[in-house]
Amino acid sequence: MVRLAAVDIAAPDVVSTLTGAPLTILIIIVVASLATVIVRFLVSRTIRGLVNTKSKGLPLAPAALTTPNPRRKQRLETLRTVLNSTLTALIGAVAVLMILSTLGVDVAPLIASAGVVGIAVAFGAQSLVKDVITGGFMLIEDQYGVGDRVELGTGGGILAGGVVEEVGLRVTLIRDDDGRRWYVRNGEVLRVANATQGWSYAVVDLKVAHTSDLAAVRTTLSELTTRMRGEDLYAAIISQLEPECLVQEVTADALSLTWRVRVGADHDRTVASELRRRIVGEFAERGIDLAA
């Protein structure tokens, strides 16, 4: 009878032990795992929606719709990985603190220490956080990518200009026309001029003698551009829209003109260079004098 009583008394202790801390820890692990799965699913679904979203662009046909950019897809996938890793680590840290508390460990000093360290890091890493957040928005908005020709500026000037070689969450790497490599912190970029998205203008500035027939000059430039558009090399580059002829300045000696032709993104320099080369010969044949 004594032994049975001992067994009866010990049985509740065993049940209490098994359904106490171990059960609570198991519940915490299960809930944390479910939260991680749900968060990762929501992040993936959001990123997938952004990837599949078609946005209106301004290619050679202004009203056309552009398909999702493969480069944008790659960059959003990178952002998805970063978000998943960060949120998983955060959920894991909270779960560990809850488990320690369940085991009887006083987590208050840990939380207080973490708070002090967090405040110190926050003050010391303000610029880093700013760079990363700005870089994240640049990834989402696809402001520029590798291979784009851009000018990155602040409120009062240009930070760097050239071809983008690498885009990160904190720093963008640019190679300028002199071959120098610029490391630009994303948090310092307040404005972006991108010459590679949608379309651009091939701009040719020229001066003709003040006695020149302006109508003949415009006709010559228009016919020259039309012939280039008919060539296989430029058929898909030069827009069907009518070019613009702008009179910039009139002096006693010359007329300063600007000939603007809409072209595909990142083809402005090539087309403008070829136009300049052909204009010299075409004007010479038609007797139109270029001014100094």
Secondary structure, DSSP 8 states (H G I E B T S, - for coil): -HHHHHHHHHHHHHHHHHHSHHHHHHHHHHHHHHHHHHHHHHHHHHHHHHHH---B--SSSTT-B----HHHHHHHHHHHHHHHHHHHHHHHHHHHHHHHHHTT---HHHHHHHHHHHHHHHHHTHHHHHHHHHHHHHHHHT---TT-EEEEE-SSSEEEEEEEEEE-SSEEEEE-TTS-EEEEEGGG--EEEESSSSEEEEEEEEEEETTS-HHHHHHHHHHHHHHHHTSHHHHTTB-SS--EEEEEEE-SSEEEEEEEEEEETT-HHHHHHHHHHHHHHHHHHHT--B--
